[in-house]
């Protein structure tokens, strides 16, 4: 058939059942993204004869004779369409994966002539997981919030992301946005059973199918245990996983992989494989799982070799400690409050699904192009699994379409490696949206029991915290999330008597993993709710209760061991200011209160403390080179997934070399590029990689000034020397490196406040005011940082009010975005972001990290506001309307 | 998404070309069929190729809507004397989970045939006592009320080979005053419960619950019911269900609340 795309004629022969999205991508139109492949998210949006459609649910044959317009057809980076320019001006994106679709919707008559109040309705079919939508609404309304390009320097300014113009025109290449000749595809046969042993696999019928290249089973995979969770120190995660395992521990686990000429053939071959399963008993409740007699999920493992705390009790990690005498202190307390809180499984729902494309390069070296936050850690573990030398494996991440911790995992790279090594062909393995809910790790659900004792003056005397985490069937991030989760959340208060019991437990549920906040948010939901109850019982303001009990410089930063060795320091201490900013803003008017006798009003707050870097080392070594044209080439290993670190790195170099940020050319997340980076997690992109960039840029500046002679100065017009003004490029070539090791670490604080109205008849929670006081140190890019806080808040509103991956007997029921509600534009109020005026002694230019932190205090702040409104305290997330209604009527 | 098990997507020229079966099924807009794996199917027959007129005014003053009429076309029916119920068409379209970008593809017949609990046009048809005209396998036709044709989630009275030809709205219900209420767990989320209702010129009151029940539930009164009468009628509905879009007890409770709002609006 013939049709037209972006003004060019296209001749194509779609296969029966093909959708327009894959047909467009097959012809190289990669502005069209796959977010959900189901018509829910809008990332594949195009105009079909001028009408906006989701191309993933348009039968390809219907494009015959018609004209398709993608974001790339609306404008180019050099000649942006006005609507694209507005997204650039307002920084209306973070990872940018949804943006091409957003821009297409924004280009329609309906939107261009719409009232701003009608935008949530018009954009209910365009989901953004990163921004929280405020910047998108600014873009749609034409409110610019960034600076024009070209000015020298950068720190402290609202500099635009280097990729902005490419993102809004669909030109920025993500993981799979490249052409590969002879590409084969991999599909996985998944277990329907949550606990089983594979007795026999019969692949004969599948192997005989036309187009099938290879079938991989546990007999083909390396017998090397590893963990999908990746850390700098690989010993932090238990070695409990095989690439393909004959023992099935969750419904959805890999049974076999088929490599074939097309995805359709690979899937058909999966259906043709016959499996003989021996069904085994399963356990789904974490309390049952650690009780005597429970089926053992990893009972076959050696505790020491696999680093599993107690495999015979299903406990992957535990932490128990007490300082002082908690029982006696509770006995003596004037006031005691206690309760048990529960959080749900949450999906990251990054718009770009996990995917890897792998091939052998001209030298026969394995190249993995993958959607990962940790390319160097993936390289190391792939080498370990397959016995390859590091120089035989290159791992590269293009711009990543959202991560939130979900891509600190090795989920697709291992099978692609196996398939490429077996077939010699380029092979792609792309998760479906359903895979993201059923086989990608989810946020750990936790049960958090808290008892607090205090004096009548509101001085905490005792804290007793008991945490039970469900790590699911594999222990990736199980220990880390448990330990980190019960660290800063508890250490922030100064009670002399403290006790913590925390265990993370295997079940036959889908695996849990790393998620923004890394366990802190779950514990804070319990602890900050209990603090709120305490304030209520004492009759003092919740802000005041925090002031009286939060740690301050001079206090040790410990959980239960007073002699704990720590590299944590106070740096710039911004908690008092963050409390003050939030309290003041919360007192100001917000959205009007709804009319009617059924509405109840309330307000609430919560705080969060977080270390500015992950513990036990996070390393970055970058290379910076001055080039003859005056440009600066920066090789940095960390990944960009909407966190904005690329912008910040350019700003840091620009500031120190007195050039415009546009003169900095950044190559990132490629093991062939920078020397090393642990990866983009633990909010390390600014404070670790950025610190290394800072040091490299300082060294380069020193080299230039040394070469320019005494008294020389750098300026926007070049280098002023005794001999006159010389262009910066005159001093090329010059190269430096910078390193950072992630220690010592500082502390950052976030205080969130809400005012809400709750409808007693329906349980609706309406947010009238949302404000966050943020202790971020020096704000390197105010617009980007505001976006991180807003985006973290929006994601947390999702977990607080809407999101739950429902799992019944090990089977996930919510497998699509239409059945798993992530925030739409209509769900997210404006959040007022107020920055404390702190300066961190450790970060570049005094900056702290601020990617995970904004997420953490939101759920308890909202729960506390709901409690204030309705007189009943929520103990369970998400606080959906039906649950809030039941609190009132149950 | 791609539906790789298909071996054919046919464009029929007439009814004689349909040749449907259990694995070769009609294609309307495709917005649902292409949104989930359909590994059990081998073919689609694209009904939009038949070129049916989206909607026509019937000789008796009623409205005949082709199964292939898109949601967009349905919302563009101009205000017409005697068709007082038209606002309910737009309200039902807005009730779709998906945005206006789906409207130019999704069809009225497809929405009904898919038989999701939250099928927005099932509620429209239920409240207005619309009838489906179904092409039967033997070459004939049968008629059935929309509310009777939808039996449960994803289940209708349609058998393999049958095709919805049109949805028929009689002049009486079209002339009625209507009311609409919807609530979800989020402002624009997938419906928790949807109430569509009409008050005929003779006073009769008809209310249809969808979204919160596994099938459309219609309650009727010869005149405006008292508050407790309506609440009781909603209270005996047996098909409330629990899923990610709301718990059964909440769905029932908010339906009573919204039912009473409708009762007052149509008083």
HADDOCK unambig.tbl for C-alpha pairs under 7 A between the chains (distance, minus, plus):
assign (segid A and resid 16 and name CA) (segid B and resid 6 and name CA) 5.66 0.50 0.50
assign (segid A and resid 16 and name CA) (segid B and resid 7 and name CA) 5.68 0.50 0.50
assign (segid A and resid 16 and name CA) (segid B and resid 8 and name CA) 5.24 0.50 0.50
assign (segid A and resid 16 and name CA) (segid B and resid 9 and name CA) 5.57 0.50 0.50
assign (segid A and resid 17 and name CA) (segid B and resid 2 and name CA) 5.71 0.50 0.50
assign (segid A and resid 17 and name CA) (segid B and resid 3 and name CA) 4.56 0.50 0.50
assign (segid A and resid 17 and name CA) (segid B and resid 4 and name CA) 5.92 0.50 0.50
assign (segid A and resid 17 and name CA) (segid B and resid 6 and name CA) 5.57 0.50 0.50
assign (segid A and resid 17 and name CA) (segid B and resid 9 and name CA) 6.77 0.50 0.50
assign (segid A and resid 18 and name CA) (segid B and resid 2 and name CA) 4.53 0.50 0.50
assign (segid A and resid 18 and name CA) (segid B and resid 3 and name CA) 6.07 0.50 0.50
assign (segid A and resid 19 and name CA) (segid B and resid 1 and name CA) 5.78 0.50 0.50
assign (segid A and resid 19 and name CA) (segid B and resid 2 and name CA) 5.18 0.50 0.50
assign (segid A and resid 37 and name CA) (segid B and resid 1 and name CA) 4.98 0.50 0.50
assign (segid A and resid 37 and name CA) (segid B and resid 35 and name CA) 6.65 0.50 0.50
assign (segid A and resid 38 and name CA) (segid B and resid 1 and name CA) 6.20 0.50 0.50
assign (segid A and resid 38 and name CA) (segid B and resid 34 and name CA) 6.87 0.50 0.50
assign (segid A and resid 38 and name CA) (segid B and resid 35 and name CA) 3.89 0.50 0.50
assign (segid A and resid 38 and name CA) (segid B and resid 36 and name CA) 6.49 0.50 0.50
assign (segid A and resid 39 and name CA) (segid B and resid 35 and name CA) 6.23 0.50 0.50
assign (segid A and resid 40 and name CA) (segid B and resid 98 and name CA) 6.82 0.50 0.50
assign (segid A and resid 52 and name CA) (segid B and resid 101 and name CA) 5.18 0.50 0.50
assign (segid A and resid 53 and name CA) (segid B and resid 101 and name CA) 4.99 0.50 0.50
assign (segid A and resid 53 and name CA) (segid B and resid 102 and name CA) 6.06 0.50 0.50
assign (segid A and resid 54 and name CA) (segid B and resid 101 and name CA) 6.90 0.50 0.50
assign (segid A and resid 56 and name CA) (segid B and resid 1 and name CA) 5.23 0.50 0.50
assign (segid A and resid 57 and name CA) (segid B and resid 1 and name CA) 6.20 0.50 0.50
assign (segid A and resid 57 and name CA) (segid B and resid 30 and name CA) 6.25 0.50 0.50
assign (segid A and resid 57 and name CA) (segid B and resid 31 and name CA) 5.03 0.50 0.50
assign (segid A and resid 57 and name CA) (segid B and resid 34 and name CA) 4.94 0.50 0.50
assign (segid A and resid 57 and name CA) (segid B and resid 35 and name CA) 5.99 0.50 0.50
assign (segid A and resid 58 and name CA) (segid B and resid 30 and name CA) 6.52 0.50 0.50
assign (segid A and resid 58 and name CA) (segid B and resid 31 and name CA) 6.85 0.50 0.50
assign (segid A and resid 59 and name CA) (segid B and resid 30 and name CA) 6.72 0.50 0.50
assign (segid A and resid 122 and name CA) (segid B and resid 99 and name CA) 6.26 0.50 0.50
assign (segid A and resid 122 and name CA) (segid B and resid 100 and name CA) 6.63 0.50 0.50
assign (segid A and resid 123 and name CA) (segid B and resid 99 and name CA) 6.96 0.50 0.50
assign (segid A and resid 124 and name CA) (segid B and resid 98 and name CA) 6.92 0.50 0.50
assign (segid A and resid 124 and name CA) (segid B and resid 99 and name CA) 5.62 0.50 0.50
assign (segid A and resid 125 and name CA) (segid B and resid 98 and name CA) 5.78 0.50 0.50
assign (segid A and resid 125 and name CA) (segid B and resid 99 and name CA) 4.97 0.50 0.50
assign (segid A and resid 264 and name CA) (segid B and resid 4 and name CA) 4.96 0.50 0.50
assign (segid A and resid 762 and name CA) (segid B and resid 254 and name CA) 5.93 0.50 0.50
assign (segid A and resid 819 and name CA) (segid B and resid 244 and name CA) 6.19 0.50 0.50
assign (segid A and resid 826 and name CA) (segid B and resid 187 and name CA) 6.44 0.50 0.50
assign (segid A and resid 826 and name CA) (segid B and resid 188 and name CA) 6.73 0.50 0.50
assign (segid A and resid 827 and name CA) (segid B and resid 186 and name CA) 6.85 0.50 0.50
assign (segid A and resid 827 and name CA) (segid B and resid 187 and name CA) 6.65 0.50 0.50
assign (segid A and resid 880 and name CA) (segid B and resid 185 and name CA) 6.33 0.50 0.50
assign (segid A and resid 881 and name CA) (segid B and resid 185 and name CA) 5.50 0.50 0.50
assign (segid A and resid 882 and name CA) (segid B and resid 246 and name CA) 6.20 0.50 0.50
assign (segid A and resid 882 and name CA) (segid B and resid 247 and name CA) 6.27 0.50 0.50
assign (segid A and resid 882 and name CA) (segid B and resid 250 and name CA) 5.42 0.50 0.50
